[in-house]
Amino acid sequence: MPTSAELHQRRSAAVARGVSSMIPSYVSSAGGGTMTDVDGREWIDFAAGIAVTSVGNSAPAVVSAVQEQVAKFTHTCFMIAPYEQYVAVCEELAVLTPGSFEKRSALFNSGAEAVENAVKIARHATGRQAVVVFDHAYHGRTNLTMALTSKVMPYKQGFGPFAGEIYRVPMSYPFRDGLSGTEAAALAIGLVEKQVGAANLAAVLIEPIQGEGGFVVPAPGFLAELAAWTRSTGAVFIADEIQTGFCRTGSWFACTDEGVEPDLITTAKGIAGGLPLAGVTGRAEIMDAVHPGGLGGTYGGNPVACAAALATIGMMRELDLAAAARRIESVARPRLEALAAKHPMIGEVRGRGAMLALELVKPGESGPFGPASDPVAAAAVAKAAHEAGLLLLTCGTWGNVIRLLPPLIISDDELDRGLTLLEQAFNQEETPS
């Protein structure tokens, strides 16, 4: 029996059924743009741990920094006995995130924790309660962040009741709504003014490019108009850059491409080369509005994770991984566009940098939200790719989007091989179900 099959038997007896995996293989090693399973099979990695291992799964600089820190101390809890590594990460965040104003940061463990704390901070700073989020949004799996998340299955089903004072408005989704950024912003703002009331608004929370929701890129101008209106109300504009941040979209942060400087920005995923770390960074007067002791957590800003983050940021600077993301797009997008021209089931190619997607539809069919989605075809293409040795993910409100998130250090050969496997997977599914 293959080792992966043996591990799967052990998993079934020990791991909760609610924790699922994309492929049946178990990883033994990974690096660059590939992963190897316990049976010796190699996979081209177009997932990067959901945009986490941007510098690779075993980058020497990160490994060395972690080993050095582990030998010194693994934990003290920054709230009890502070250490330089936490401060250094916050200093880097102040420099790297959009905006030239004075900033402060607080560190946590996961993206969901960062989002939850950003909402806490905004509510405390404004003295208001209402939070506006968007259709197709994904912000996490805690009780509050489930309320902020749009998609019910699998994230929210059966887990309520959820936190209150959360209001959802339409996202700019050019492929489906056909609106300009100005039109989409006016629609969202109008609904907030009528259904929530600007005077009650603590924060507007948005992903500059939506992740789990389908890599939805809003129309130009949408984010800027939304941010300007939010500030005019005295509310806080929060950018959730957990998936888009740290060079993924071809800039250090996706907001930069739209000329937007968020009041608060949440980070995680790519920040620490695979170790759990997250942050909230923002205007000093907003961040410092919270009383001492109001923010924190036992493991938040763990020294080992901070050491990994500092090494990761150093690699991103040294290797110019923002430019690497743009190079990945320059190679991948023409091939994806050619694939779309060949296969009518591909309704749109979209994304930015190394965050690219294909939305699959049923050609010639319409639904209540525009082109009829085809999640069956998306699942079939993903399965064919997995069987051929390409690791990629699906996403989207309707499960009909194939997303590409390769490590930013992927080699030209690995990228080419992965794209070829993707093309072959589509060739197997020329007639969607």
N, C-alpha and C positions, 0 to 999 in steps of 0.2 A: 504494500500500500504506500503511495507517495506520502512524504512527510506532511504536506499541506493537508491531506485528507485525515491523517492521524491528529493533527492539531485541531482540525475542525470538529472531530469527535470530542476532544477535550474541551473545546470552546462550548459546544452545545450543552455540556454537563456543568459548566462553571460560569459562563457569561450570560447575562440577562438577554432575553430574546429581543428586547427593545433596542439593543445596540446592534445596528446592522453594518455590513461592509459591502463595498462595491464589487470586489472580486473574491473568488474563493481561495486565492493563494496567500501565503504568509511570507512576509518579507524577512530576508536574512541580512541584506546589506543594500546600501543605496548611495549614490553619489553622482555628481554631474547631472545629466538628464536621464539617468536610468536607475532602475531598481532590479534587484535579483531576489527571487524567492527561495525558500528552503529546499526546493527541488532543482535549483540551478537554472531556472528559466528567467530570462531577462525581459524587462518591460521598458518601453520608452515612456517616460513620465510626463504627461501633459496635465497633471493635477497639482503637483508640488504641495501635497498635503493640504489642499484647498488654499493655495496662494501663500503658504507658510514658508516653504524651503526655497525661497528666492535665490539664496546664495549656495544652494545645494544642501543635501542631507548630512554631509560630513565634511564641511569646509574646513581645511586645516587650521585657518586662523581662529575659527569658532571653537574647534576641538581644543586647540592649545589654550585659549582663554578660559574655557570651562575647566580644563584640567588644572590650570594654575589656581583658579579660584577655589575649586573643590579642596585642594590641598591646604588652603588657608582657613576657610570656614564655609560651611554650606548654608548657615542660617543664623540670624540673631533676632529677626523681626525688626524692621526699620522703626516701628513705633516704640520699641523698647531700647535698642542700642543701634543707632544709625551708623551708616557706612558710606564711603565715598562713591561707590559704584552707582547707588541710587541717585545721588546728586548729579553725577556725571551724565547719566541717561537723561535726566530732566534738563540739564544744560543743552544737550544735543537736540532734544525736542524743541526747545525754545528757538534754536537757530534754524532747524530744518522745516518746521511747520510754517504755513503761509502767514504773513502779517509781520510788520516791523514793530508792532507795539510790545510793551512789556508783558511777559508771559510767566505763568506758573504751571507746573504739572503735578499729577499724582499718579502713582503706578499701581497696577492691579495684576490679576492673573490671566484673565480671558477677555475677549471682545465683549461678551455679554456683561461682564462686570464693569467694563469701561463705559458702555452705553448707559447702564443703570446708574452709575455714579455721575455721568454727565447730566442726566435728567435730575438727579438729586441736587446737583450744584445749581442748575438753572432755576429750579423751583425755590431753592433757598435764597438765591441772589435776587430774584424778582419778587418773591412773596406771592407768586401766582401758582396755579396748579395745572392748567390745561397744556397738553403736549400734542402737537400736530405731527402726524406721520403720513406715509403715502402708500397708495396701492402698490402691491408687489414687493413691499419692503421686507427685508429680513434683518433683525437686530439681535437675535439671541434666543436662548431657551430658558432663562429664569422667568419667574412669574411676570415681572414687569416687562421684560423684553419679549416674552411671548405675546403680551398685549400689544406691543409695538410692531410685532411681526404680522404680516398680512396673511400668509398661507396657513390654512388650518391643518391639512394633512401633509406630513406627519407631525408637524411641530406643535400644534395646539390641541389636537383632537383628544378630548377626554380629560384635559388637564386644568380646566377652569374651576372656579371663577377667576377672572383675570383682574389686574389692577385697573382702576378707573381713571377718568379724566384724560383718556386717550382718544383722539379724533383723527379719522383717516380721510384724506382727500386724494383726487386723481393725480397720478404721476404723469409727467410728460413722457409719452411713449410714441414717438413719431411714426413707427411702423404701423401702429394700430389706431392712433387718434388723428393723425394728419395735421396736428396743430403746430404752429410756430411756438418758439419759446415764450414769446410775449403773450400769445393766446392761452397757452397752457398755464402760465403763471397767473394770468387774470382769472381763469376759472378756479384755480386752487385758492387764491387769495379771497375771491368773492365768497366761496363756500365757508372759509374760516371766519370771515367778517360776519356772515349771516348766522352760522350755526354754532360758532364758538364765542365770538366776540373778542376783538383785539385786546381789550383791556384785561381779559382773563388769561391771555396767552403767556405761558412761561417760556416755551421753546418750540421751534420748528426743527425737526430732526430728519435728515435725509442722507442717503448714500449718493455721492456725486455721480457714480455709475452703479446701478443696482447689481448686487451679486446674485444671491440665490433666486431673486426675482426674475432673472433672465438676462443679466448683463445689459440692462436697459440703459441706453445713453440718452439723457434728456436733450431736447432741442436746444441749440445755442441761445443763450440769454435767459433761459428758464431759471437756472441757479442764481444768477446775479440779481434778477428782479425779485426773486423770492427772498434772498438775503437782505436786500435793501429794504424791502417792505417789512421784514421781520424786525430789523433794527429800528425802523420808524415807530414801531408799536411799543418799544421798550423791552421786547422779548429777546431771547438768545437764539442765535442761529447755530445749530450743531451739525457739523459734517461728520458722518460716520465713514471714516476712511480705513476701516479695519481690513477690508479686502483690497481696496484701491491704493492704499498707501505704500510707501517705501519702494518707489521706482516702478511699481507694477504697470502703470499706465503710460510710462514713458516720461513722467515727471516724478519728482519725489512725492507729490500729492496731487490727486486729480483735480482738486479745486483750483490749483494754479492755472490749469489750462483754460478755465473760465474766468480768471481774474478775480476769484472770490476769496475773501479772507474771513473764514468762519470765526465766530466768537469762541466756540469750543470745538475741538477736533478729537475724535476717538481713534486710537491706534491699537493694533495687536498683530496677529498673523505674521507678516514678514519681518517684524521688528527684531527678532532675536534668533534667527537661524534655526528655528524649530523648538526652542524652549518656550515655556509658557510665560508670557509677559504682555501687558497691555498698559495703555496710558490714556489719561485725559489731559489735554493741554489747552490753555486758553488765556484770554485776557486776565491780567493779574487782578483787576478789581472784581471780576466775577469769581475766579477761583478762590481768592482770599476772602470772599464773603462768608464762607463756611467757617464755623467756630472750630478751634483746635480740638482734635479728637473726633470730629464729625466725618472724617474720611480715613480710610485705611483698610486693613485686613491682615491676617496673620502672615500670609505668604506674599502679599503684594510687593513687587519690586525685589524679589528674592535675589541675593547677591550673585548667585550662579547665572540666573537668567539675565541679570544686568550686565555681567561680564560678556555673555554671549551677544547681547544687543550691541555693546560697544564695538565688539569685533565685527559684527554684521554690518553696522553702519560704516565702519572703516573700510570694509570690502566694497560696499556700495559706492563709496567715494572713489577709492583707488581704481576700481574697474569700470567706473561710470556705468552702473547698471541701469540707470535711466536711459542712457543711449542704447544699451543692450536690449532693453524692452522695445525701443523704437525699431531697432534692427530686426528683432523677431517679427514685428508687425510688417516691416517692409518685405520680408521673405514670405510670411504666411498669408497675408491678406490677398495678394494676387492669385495665389493658388486656391484660396477659399472662394474668391470671386469667380474663378474659372470653374470650380466645382459647382457653384450655384448656377452658372450659366448652363451647365450640363444636366443638372438635376432640379426640375421644377419644384420638388418638395422643399428646397431651401428657399424660404421666403425672404430672408434677409441675412446678410453678413454684417456684423457690427462689433463694436468694442474699440479699445484703444490700447496701444502698446502690446504687452503680453497678456492682455485680458480680452480675448476674442471669443465670438460666439456665432453659431448658426441657428436661426430659428426655423424649425420645420413645420410645414403647413400641408394641408390637403389641397393640391392645386385646383383652382376654380371653385372652391367651396368657401362659403362665408359663414360666420357665426355671429353671436351677439356682440363680440368684441373685435370685429374685423375678420381677417383671414382665419379660416378654421384651423385650429392647432392639430398637430399630429404627434402625440406623445408615444404612440405605438412605434412609429418609424424611428423616433429618437432613441427609444430603448433598444430597438433592433440594431441600429447603427452602432450604438455604444457597446452592445454585446458582441457584435462582429469585430469591433476594434479590440475589445478585451481579449477575445479568443486569438487574435492575431498578434498580441503582445503590445498593445497600446493602451495605456491607462489614461482615460479621460472621464469626465463627469457630465451628467445632464443637470438641468436646472430649469427654472421658469415656473410661473404660477400654474401653467398647464402641463408642466413636465415635458415640454416639446423643444427645449433649447439644449444644444450641445455646446459645452464651454471648454475653452482651451486656456490652461494656466501653466505653461511650462516653467521650470526654473529659469531665472534670468541668465544663468551661466551655462545653459544648454549649448552644446556644440552645434556647429552648422550641420555636421553629419547626422547627429541625433535628431535635430529639428527636421531635416529632410526625410529621414526614415519615418518619423512619426507622422508627418503630413502624407507620405505615401501610403502608410497603413490606413490613415483616415480616408483617403481617396478610395482605397480598395474596399473599405467597409461600406462606403456609399454605393459603390458599384454592385455590391451584393444586394442592395436594397433599392434598386432602381424603381420598383413599383411599390409604393408605400401601402401598408395594410389599410 
